[in-house]
C-alpha cells in the first residue's frame, strides 16, 4: 500500500524528508541535482519501511528534473530501482554551450 496523503503531511515525515534532502539532492533515478522530493527505495507496497531513513532517497517530484526533464518519481512508481531504466549518459545534453 502506498503512503497515504495524510502521512506525507505529518510533521515527522516532513522533518525526515528535509533531512534527506539537506544531506543530498542528487536524484536516485537520473543522477542530477535539485531533487525536490524523497521516494522509498524499496516501495512500501513491496515491504519497504515507510519512515526508515535508509529506505528514503532524493528524487525529482511532479515538476521533473530541471536538467533532463524526466519525471523521475512518476517513472519509478512502485518498482524497485533494478526494474527501472535509469538514465546513463556520458554527455549532459541539456547543459548548453
C-alpha positions in Angstrom: 0.0 0.0 0.0 1.3 3.4 -0.9 1.9 6.2 1.6 -1.4 8.0 2.3 -1.6 11.7 1.7 -2.1 12.3 5.4 1.2 10.6 6.2 3.1 12.8 3.7 2.0 15.9 5.5 2.8 14.7 9.0 5.5 16.7 10.8 7.7 13.7 11.5 7.7 12.8 7.7 8.3 16.4 6.6 11.3 16.6 9.0 12.7 13.3 7.7 12.2 14.5 4.1 14.0 17.8 4.8 16.9 15.9 6.5 17.3 13.6 3.5 17.2 16.5 1.0 19.7 18.5 3.1 22.2 15.6 3.0 21.9 15.3 -0.7 19.7 16.4 -3.6 21.1 14.1 -6.2 18.2 12.0 -7.7 18.4 8.2 -7.4 16.9 7.9 -10.9 18.7 10.3 -13.2 21.7 11.4 -11.1 21.1 15.1 -11.5 20.8 17.5 -8.5 17.9 19.7 -7.4 15.6 16.9 -6.3 12.6 18.2 -4.5 11.0 15.0 -3.1 12.0 11.8 -1.5 11.0 8.3 -2.5 11.0 4.9 -1.0 13.9 2.9 -2.4 12.0 -0.3 -1.6 8.4 0.6 -2.2 6.0 0.3 0.8 3.8 -1.9 -1.5 6.8 -4.3 -1.6 7.5 -4.4 2.1 9.7 -1.3 2.4 9.6 0.7 5.6 7.6 3.9 5.4 9.7 6.1 7.6 13.1 4.4 7.6 15.8 7.0 6.5 17.7 4.1 4.9 14.7 3.4 2.7 14.2 7.0 1.6 16.3 8.8 -1.2 16.1 12.1 -3.1 14.1 12.0 -6.4 12.6 14.6 -8.7 8.9 15.1 -8.0 6.0 16.3 -10.0 7.9 19.2 -11.7 10.5 16.8 -13.0 14.2 17.2 -13.4 15.4 20.7 -14.4 18.3 19.2 -16.3 16.9 16.2 -18.3 13.2 16.9 -17.9 12.5 13.4 -16.7 9.6 12.8 -14.3 11.7 10.5 -12.1 9.2 9.7 -9.3 6.5 9.1 -11.9 8.8 6.8 -13.9 9.8 4.8 -10.9 6.3 4.3 -9.5 6.2 1.3 -7.1 9.0 -0.6 -8.8 12.5 -1.4 -7.5 15.4 0.5 -8.9 16.6 -2.7 -10.6 13.3 -2.8 -12.5 13.6 0.8 -13.9 15.7 2.1 -16.7 17.9 4.6 -15.1 19.4 7.5 -17.1 23.0 6.7 -18.1 24.8 9.2 -20.3 28.3 10.5 -20.8 27.1 13.8 -22.1 24.7 16.2 -20.4 22.7 17.3 -23.5 20.7 19.9 -21.5 23.7 21.7 -20.1 24.0 24.1 -23.0 27.2 25.5 -24.5 
